Amino acid sequence: VYIGADRSVAIALKSVDWARPYLNENAVGEVPSDFSKMFAIGDVIRVATEDSKQWSLAQVPEVSGALISVDPQNGGILALVGGFDYYYSKFNRAVQARRQPGSSFKPFIYSAALDSGYTPASIINDAPVVFEDVALEDTWRPQNYSGKFFGPTRLRVALFKSRNMVSIRLLNDMGRRHAMQHVTKFGFDRERLPYDLTLALGSGAVTPLELAKGYTVFANGGYLIEPYLIERIESDKGEVLFSADALLVCETDCQQMQQQISKETIPSKEVTAANTESSPLSSGPRFASRVLDKENAYQMVSMMQDVIRRGTGTKAKALGRNDLAGKTGTTNKQHDAWFSGFNGDVVATIWVGFDQDRPLGKREVGGTAALPIWMDYMRAALDGKAEKTLQAPEGIVTMRIDPKTGLLVDQDSNQGIQETFREQYIPTTSVELDNNFTFQQQGGDPAEAIEIPEQLF
């Protein structure tokens, strides 16, 4: 390949095997067997290299994407990518694109369920159902992506396997009013959330930044922070002209934290009144308000850690960390692919999709299109950092349960599996398990999108 200035570079066939033709939303063509199937002499193509040794075929992608990362302890934006290239498109998808979050919205529904008395061991039936929903002006027969149903399912399993029917039944059982009141505590705009059962599947409209902000509440143990871009502005003389009025997460010793931060951020030199009016200085740190009780936050983090350990996000186990939690998201016909995940230090949300709403392709779900990008970012963002996750609060106890019924078993035996409960919601009924009991994890769907009425798009 001639690249100008009398230079030519070689491209290996294996480096272009991704360039197969797009047939339709369900399939792509065969891997090319030679260059003639892709190029003709004289074609103008794009090539790229990372080390000036191995060159590969490149292109300006048709598909768009966004990345937003937030410090859950103070709201500072750690990274923001609004698209492929500012000169191709000045639309910042990370903060401006309002898209359906799909299953990445489910944790907020499950959190509402825990708030209303459900537990991770509660059993909900994953089975067909028909709803006569006035809000949808029709009879709604939701289907799982695979067309399969798995029967009675514990909430924990339903979340990490992303069972759509369980989420719908859960919302219907707890009531839409309670769910809506709960999810808006995470900072979502009520006006952009549907007041019907499709809320359980993430049919509302959110930006990647809004979704990441919601996930920070889980990551920091229940506090609502406000993301910000600029920490402070200093003059050439070192005077602080502007200091972000950030909301800080503080569990204990808040007064000591306030004194320490004030010493570090309040300038030692006087600033003119004109400067303080246009760029106000923070008079001292403000602390974020608790919007979610610590027991709820802990259980949700535990359940979302299982998304990575044994659910739809298992690819992230390759990062080799035990403190990661998150949730995949895929919308109807793979129009949007999401992954939102975190530990105690970093929250990151990835969105992939076309600007003009259309399918990405049959296999382009959250776990394949968005999760690898999240992994690349988190690998760098957490490099050298110790693991950090929520510790169990005093109101949480661990009990042994029967995985089929969610009921207690003999606590002095090795029967069943362990599950976390808030003290007031420990099951009061026990069952006996066969001595030959073995537990096999329930299977899951390959993806998580289901059909939502077209008028919602």
C-alpha positions as CSV (number, residue, x, y, z in Angstrom):
1,V,0.0,0.0,0.0
2,Y,1.4,3.4,-1.0
3,I,1.1,5.9,1.8
4,G,2.8,8.9,0.1
5,A,6.3,10.4,0.2
6,D,7.6,7.5,-1.8
7,R,6.7,5.1,1.1
8,S,4.9,1.8,0.9
9,V,3.8,-0.5,3.7
10,A,2.7,-4.1,3.8
11,I,-0.7,-5.2,5.2
12,A,-1.2,-8.8,6.2
13,L,-4.4,-10.5,5.1
14,K,-5.2,-11.4,8.7
15,S,-5.2,-7.7,9.7
16,V,-8.1,-7.0,7.3
17,D,-10.3,-10.1,8.1
18,W,-12.7,-7.9,9.9
19,A,-13.6,-6.2,6.6
20,R,-16.3,-8.6,5.6
21,P,-19.4,-7.2,3.8
22,Y,-22.5,-6.3,5.9
23,L,-25.4,-8.3,4.5
24,N,-28.2,-7.3,6.8
25,E,-29.0,-6.8,10.5
26,N,-28.7,-10.6,11.1
27,A,-25.6,-11.5,9.2
28,V,-22.3,-10.5,7.7
29,G,-20.4,-12.0,4.8
30,E,-17.6,-14.5,4.8
31,V,-14.0,-13.6,5.9
32,P,-12.2,-12.4,2.7
33,S,-9.7,-15.0,1.3
34,D,-7.6,-12.5,-0.7
35,F,-7.3,-8.7,-1.2
36,S,-9.0,-8.7,-4.6
37,K,-12.3,-9.4,-2.9
38,M,-11.9,-6.1,-1.1
39,F,-9.9,-3.7,-3.2
40,A,-8.9,-2.9,-6.7
41,I,-5.7,-1.2,-7.9
42,G,-6.1,2.5,-7.5
43,D,-8.6,2.4,-4.6
44,V,-8.0,5.0,-1.9
45,I,-8.1,3.4,1.5
46,R,-7.3,4.2,5.1
47,V,-4.5,2.5,7.0
48,A,-3.3,2.8,10.6
49,T,-0.5,1.7,12.8
50,E,0.4,1.8,16.5
51,D,4.1,1.1,16.2
52,S,5.0,1.9,12.6
53,K,5.7,-1.8,12.1
54,Q,2.4,-3.5,11.9
55,W,-0.1,-1.7,9.6
56,S,-3.7,-2.6,9.3
57,L,-6.8,-1.5,7.3
58,A,-8.8,1.3,8.9
59,Q,-11.9,3.3,8.2
60,V,-14.0,6.1,9.6
61,P,-16.7,4.1,11.5
62,E,-20.3,4.5,10.7
63,V,-21.3,3.4,14.2
64,S,-20.9,5.9,17.0
65,G,-20.0,5.6,20.6
66,A,-19.5,7.4,23.8
67,L,-17.6,6.9,27.1
68,I,-18.1,8.8,30.3
69,S,-16.2,8.1,33.6
70,V,-16.9,9.7,37.0
71,D,-15.3,9.6,40.4
72,P,-18.2,8.3,42.6
73,Q,-16.7,10.0,45.7
74,N,-16.9,13.6,44.4
75,G,-18.5,13.7,40.9
76,G,-15.3,14.6,39.1
77,I,-15.4,13.6,35.5
78,L,-12.4,11.4,34.9
79,A,-12.8,10.8,31.1
80,L,-15.3,11.9,28.5
81,V,-15.4,10.8,24.9
82,G,-18.3,12.1,22.8
83,G,-17.6,10.5,19.5
84,F,-15.0,9.3,17.0
85,D,-13.7,12.7,15.8
86,Y,-14.8,16.2,16.7
87,Y,-14.2,17.4,13.1
88,Y,-16.5,14.7,11.7
89,S,-19.3,15.5,14.2
90,K,-19.5,18.1,17.0
91,F,-22.4,16.3,18.6
92,N,-21.2,15.1,22.1
93,R,-23.0,11.8,22.6
94,A,-21.7,11.4,26.1
95,V,-23.7,14.3,27.4
96,Q,-26.3,15.0,24.6
97,A,-27.4,11.7,23.1
98,R,-30.7,10.6,24.7
99,R,-31.0,6.9,24.1
100,Q,-32.8,3.9,25.6
101,P,-30.6,2.3,28.2
102,G,-32.2,-1.1,27.9
103,S,-31.2,-3.7,30.5
104,S,-28.5,-1.4,32.0
105,F,-31.5,0.3,33.7
106,K,-32.6,-2.8,35.5
107,P,-30.5,-2.3,38.6
108,F,-32.6,0.7,39.5
109,I,-35.8,-1.4,39.2
110,Y,-34.2,-4.1,41.4
111,S,-33.1,-1.5,43.9
112,A,-36.7,-0.3,44.1
113,A,-37.8,-3.9,44.7
114,L,-35.3,-4.3,47.6
115,D,-36.6,-1.0,49.0
116,S,-40.1,-2.4,49.0
117,G,-39.2,-5.6,50.9
118,Y,-37.9,-8.0,48.2
119,T,-34.6,-9.8,48.8
120,P,-32.0,-11.2,46.4
121,A,-33.5,-14.6,47.2
122,S,-37.1,-13.6,46.4
123,I,-38.7,-15.9,43.7
124,I,-40.3,-14.4,40.6
125,N,-41.6,-16.6,37.8
126,D,-39.9,-16.2,34.5
127,A,-42.9,-17.2,32.4
128,P,-45.1,-15.9,29.6
129,V,-47.5,-13.2,30.5
130,V,-50.0,-10.9,28.8
131,F,-50.7,-7.4,30.0
132,E,-53.7,-5.3,29.2
133,D,-51.8,-2.0,29.6
134,V,-53.9,1.2,29.2
135,A,-50.7,3.3,28.9
136,L,-49.6,1.2,25.9
137,E,-53.1,1.2,24.4
138,D,-52.8,-2.4,23.5
139,T,-52.3,-5.9,24.7
140,W,-48.7,-6.5,25.4
141,R,-47.1,-10.0,25.1
142,P,-43.4,-9.5,26.0
143,Q,-41.0,-12.2,25.0
144,N,-37.5,-13.1,26.1
145,Y,-34.9,-12.6,23.4
146,S,-34.3,-16.3,23.1
147,G,-38.0,-17.2,23.3
148,K,-37.3,-19.4,26.3
149,F,-38.6,-19.1,29.8
150,F,-36.9,-20.5,32.9
151,G,-39.6,-20.7,35.5
152,P,-39.2,-19.6,39.2
153,T,-36.0,-17.6,39.4
154,R,-34.3,-15.8,42.3
155,L,-33.8,-12.1,41.9
156,R,-30.0,-12.4,42.0
157,V,-30.0,-14.9,39.2
158,A,-32.6,-12.8,37.2
159,L,-30.4,-9.8,37.4
160,F,-27.0,-11.3,36.4
161,K,-28.7,-13.4,33.7
162,S,-30.8,-10.3,32.6
163,R,-34.2,-12.1,32.6
164,N,-36.6,-9.6,31.0
165,M,-39.8,-11.3,32.1
166,V,-38.7,-11.3,35.8
167,S,-38.0,-7.5,35.6
168,I,-41.5,-6.9,34.1
169,R,-43.3,-9.0,36.7
170,L,-41.2,-7.4,39.5
171,L,-42.2,-3.9,38.4
172,N,-45.9,-4.9,38.0
173,D,-45.9,-6.5,41.5
174,M,-44.2,-3.6,43.4
175,G,-46.2,-1.0,41.6
176,R,-45.2,1.7,39.1
177,R,-45.7,4.6,41.5
178,H,-43.2,3.2,44.0
179,A,-40.7,2.3,41.3
180,M,-40.9,5.7,39.7
181,Q,-40.4,7.5,43.0
182,H,-37.4,5.3,43.7
183,V,-35.6,5.5,40.4
184,T,-35.8,9.3,40.3
185,K,-33.7,9.4,43.5
186,F,-30.8,8.5,41.2
187,G,-31.1,11.8,39.4
188,F,-33.2,10.7,36.4
189,D,-35.7,13.1,34.7
190,R,-39.1,11.7,35.4
191,E,-40.5,13.3,32.2
192,R,-38.2,11.1,30.1
193,L,-39.2,7.9,31.9
194,P,-42.4,6.0,30.8
195,Y,-45.0,5.4,33.4
196,D,-45.7,1.9,32.2
197,L,-44.3,-1.6,32.4
198,T,-41.6,-1.0,29.7
199,L,-39.8,1.0,32.3
200,A,-38.5,-2.4,33.6
201,L,-36.7,-2.8,30.3
202,G,-35.1,0.6,30.1
203,S,-37.4,2.1,27.5
204,G,-36.9,5.7,28.8
205,A,-34.4,8.2,27.4
206,V,-31.1,8.9,29.2
207,T,-27.7,10.2,28.3
208,P,-24.6,8.2,29.1
209,L,-23.7,10.9,31.7
210,E,-27.1,10.5,33.4
211,L,-26.7,6.7,33.5
212,A,-23.2,7.0,34.9
213,K,-24.4,9.4,37.5
214,G,-27.1,6.9,38.6
215,Y,-24.5,4.2,38.9
216,T,-22.3,6.3,41.2
217,V,-25.0,6.0,43.9
218,F,-24.3,2.2,44.0
219,A,-20.6,2.7,43.8
220,N,-20.3,5.1,46.7
221,G,-22.8,3.4,49.0
222,G,-25.9,5.5,48.4
223,Y,-25.0,9.1,47.9
224,L,-26.2,11.3,45.0
225,I,-23.3,13.4,43.6
226,E,-23.2,16.0,40.8
227,P,-20.7,15.4,38.0
228,Y,-18.4,18.3,37.2
229,L,-15.7,18.9,34.6
230,I,-13.4,21.7,36.0
231,E,-11.9,21.2,39.5
232,R,-10.4,24.7,39.7
233,I,-8.9,27.5,37.7
234,E,-5.7,29.3,38.8
235,S,-4.1,32.5,37.6
236,D,-0.5,32.7,36.4
237,K,0.3,33.8,39.9
238,G,-1.2,30.7,41.5
239,E,-4.3,32.5,42.7
240,V,-7.4,30.3,42.7
241,L,-10.0,32.0,40.5
242,F,-12.6,29.2,40.5
243,S,-13.1,26.1,42.6
244,A,-15.7,23.5,41.8
245,D,-18.5,23.4,44.4
246,A,-18.4,19.6,44.4
247,L,-20.6,17.4,46.5
248,L,-18.4,15.0,48.5
249,V,-19.3,11.6,49.9
250,C,-18.5,11.4,53.6
251,E,-19.5,8.6,55.9
252,T,-17.6,9.5,59.1
253,D,-15.3,12.4,60.3
254,C,-16.9,14.8,58.0
255,Q,-15.8,17.8,60.0
256,Q,-12.2,16.8,59.8
257,M,-12.5,16.3,56.0
258,Q,-14.1,19.7,55.7
259,Q,-11.2,21.4,57.6
260,Q,-8.6,19.5,55.5
261,I,-10.2,20.3,52.2
262,S,-10.7,24.0,53.1
263,K,-6.9,24.3,53.8
264,E,-6.1,22.8,50.4
265,T,-8.6,24.7,48.2
266,I,-9.2,28.1,49.8
267,P,-6.6,30.6,48.3
268,S,-4.1,32.2,50.6
269,K,-4.1,35.4,48.5
270,E,-7.1,37.8,48.2
271,V,-9.2,37.6,45.0
272,T,-10.9,40.7,43.5
273,A,-14.7,41.0,43.9
274,A,-15.0,41.0,40.1
275,N,-13.3,37.7,39.9
276,T,-15.4,36.1,42.6
277,E,-18.6,37.3,41.0
278,S,-17.8,35.8,37.6
279,S,-15.9,32.7,38.9
280,P,-17.1,32.1,42.5
281,L,-14.9,30.3,44.9
282,S,-16.2,27.5,47.0
283,S,-16.6,28.6,50.6
284,G,-15.8,25.0,51.7
285,P,-16.8,21.5,50.8
286,R,-20.4,20.4,50.7
287,F,-21.4,16.9,51.4
288,A,-23.7,14.7,49.2
289,S,-27.1,13.6,50.5
290,R,-27.9,9.9,51.1
291,V,-30.6,8.8,48.7
292,L,-30.3,5.1,49.1
293,D,-29.8,3.2,52.3
294,K,-26.5,1.4,52.7
295,E,-28.0,-2.0,53.0
296,N,-29.7,-1.6,49.6
297,A,-26.5,-0.3,48.0
298,Y,-24.5,-3.2,49.4
299,Q,-26.9,-5.8,48.1
300,M,-27.1,-4.2,44.7
301,V,-23.4,-4.1,44.3
302,S,-23.2,-7.7,45.4
303,M,-25.7,-8.7,42.7
304,M,-24.0,-6.7,40.0
305,Q,-20.7,-8.2,40.9
306,D,-22.3,-11.5,39.9
307,V,-23.0,-10.0,36.5
308,I,-19.3,-10.1,35.9
309,R,-18.5,-13.3,37.9
310,R,-21.1,-15.5,36.2
311,G,-23.6,-13.4,34.2
312,T,-23.7,-11.4,30.9
313,G,-20.5,-9.6,31.7
314,T,-18.1,-12.5,32.4
315,K,-15.6,-11.2,29.8
316,A,-14.6,-8.6,32.4
317,K,-13.1,-11.4,34.6
318,A,-10.1,-11.1,32.3
319,L,-9.2,-7.9,34.2
320,G,-8.3,-10.1,37.2
321,R,-10.1,-8.0,39.8
322,N,-12.7,-9.0,42.4
323,D,-14.1,-5.5,43.1
324,L,-15.8,-4.9,39.7
325,A,-19.6,-4.7,39.3
326,G,-21.8,-3.6,36.4
327,K,-24.7,-4.4,34.0
328,T,-25.0,-5.0,30.3
329,G,-27.7,-3.3,28.3
330,T,-29.1,-4.0,24.8
331,T,-32.2,-2.4,23.3
332,N,-34.8,-3.7,20.9
333,K,-33.2,-5.2,17.7
334,Q,-29.8,-4.2,19.0
335,H,-30.2,-0.5,18.3
336,D,-28.1,0.3,21.4
337,A,-25.4,-1.6,23.3
338,W,-24.4,-0.5,26.8
339,F,-22.1,-1.4,29.6
340,S,-22.1,0.5,32.9
341,G,-19.7,-0.7,35.6
342,F,-17.6,0.4,38.5
343,N,-15.6,-0.2,41.7
344,G,-15.4,2.2,44.6
345,D,-13.1,4.6,42.8
346,V,-14.2,4.7,39.2
347,V,-17.6,4.5,37.4
348,A,-17.7,4.2,33.6
349,T,-20.5,4.0,31.1
350,I,-20.1,2.9,27.5
351,W,-22.7,3.4,24.7
352,V,-22.4,2.1,21.2
353,G,-25.0,2.7,18.4
354,F,-25.8,4.5,15.2
355,D,-26.7,8.2,15.4
356,Q,-29.6,7.5,13.1
357,D,-31.5,4.9,15.1
358,R,-31.0,1.5,13.4
359,P,-29.8,-2.0,14.3
360,L,-26.2,-2.7,15.0
361,G,-26.4,-6.3,14.0
362,K,-27.7,-9.5,15.6
363,R,-24.6,-10.2,17.7
364,E,-23.9,-6.7,18.8
365,V,-25.3,-6.8,22.3
366,G,-23.9,-5.0,25.4
367,G,-21.6,-7.8,26.3
368,T,-19.9,-7.9,22.9
369,A,-20.1,-4.3,21.6
370,A,-19.7,-2.1,24.7
371,L,-18.1,-4.3,27.4
372,P,-14.7,-4.7,25.6
373,I,-14.4,-0.9,25.4
374,W,-15.2,-0.6,29.1
375,M,-12.6,-3.2,29.8
376,D,-9.9,-1.3,27.9
377,Y,-10.7,1.8,29.8
378,M,-10.9,0.2,33.2
379,R,-7.7,-1.7,32.7
380,A,-5.9,1.7,32.4
381,A,-8.0,3.6,34.9
382,L,-7.5,1.1,37.7
383,D,-3.9,0.2,36.9
384,G,-1.9,0.1,40.1
385,K,-4.9,0.8,42.3
386,A,-5.9,-1.4,45.2
387,E,-9.3,-3.1,45.0
388,K,-12.1,-1.1,46.5
389,T,-15.7,-2.2,47.1
390,L,-18.4,-1.7,49.7
391,Q,-18.2,-3.4,53.0
392,A,-21.2,-5.1,54.5
393,P,-23.0,-2.7,56.8
394,E,-24.3,-3.8,60.2
395,G,-27.8,-4.5,59.0
396,I,-26.7,-7.2,56.6
397,V,-26.5,-10.9,57.5
398,T,-25.5,-13.9,55.5
399,M,-27.7,-17.0,55.6
400,R,-27.8,-20.3,53.8
401,I,-30.7,-20.9,51.5
402,D,-32.2,-23.4,49.1
403,P,-31.4,-22.0,45.7
404,K,-34.7,-23.3,44.2
405,T,-37.1,-21.8,46.8
406,G,-35.0,-19.0,48.4
407,L,-36.0,-20.4,51.8
408,L,-33.6,-21.1,54.7
409,V,-31.8,-24.4,55.2
410,D,-29.9,-25.8,58.2
411,Q,-27.4,-23.0,59.0
412,D,-25.0,-25.5,60.7
413,S,-24.7,-27.6,57.6
414,N,-23.0,-27.1,54.2
415,Q,-26.3,-27.3,52.4
416,G,-27.6,-24.8,50.0
417,I,-25.9,-21.6,49.0
418,Q,-25.1,-18.3,50.9
419,E,-27.2,-15.2,50.4
420,T,-27.3,-11.7,52.0
421,F,-30.4,-10.4,53.7
422,R,-31.3,-7.3,55.6
423,E,-32.1,-8.4,59.1
424,Q,-35.8,-7.5,58.9
425,Y,-36.3,-9.5,55.7
426,I,-34.7,-12.8,56.6
427,P,-37.0,-15.7,55.5
428,T,-39.0,-17.2,58.3
429,T,-39.5,-20.6,56.7
430,S,-36.9,-23.4,56.4
431,V,-36.7,-26.4,54.2
432,E,-34.7,-29.6,54.2
433,L,-32.4,-30.5,51.3
434,D,-31.6,-34.0,50.1
435,N,-28.1,-35.1,51.4
436,N,-27.2,-35.7,47.7
437,F,-28.2,-32.2,46.8
438,T,-26.1,-30.5,44.0
439,F,-26.6,-27.1,42.7
440,Q,-26.4,-26.3,39.0
441,Q,-26.6,-22.7,37.9
442,Q,-29.6,-21.8,35.8
443,G,-28.9,-21.0,32.2
444,G,-29.3,-17.6,30.6
445,D,-30.2,-15.9,27.4
446,P,-27.5,-15.0,24.8
447,A,-28.7,-11.5,24.8
448,E,-31.3,-9.4,26.7
449,A,-33.3,-7.3,24.3
450,I,-37.0,-8.0,23.8
451,E,-39.7,-6.5,21.6
452,I,-41.1,-3.2,22.9
453,P,-44.0,-1.5,21.1
454,E,-42.7,0.6,18.2
455,Q,-44.5,3.8,19.4
456,L,-41.9,3.9,22.2
457,F,-39.1,4.7,19.8
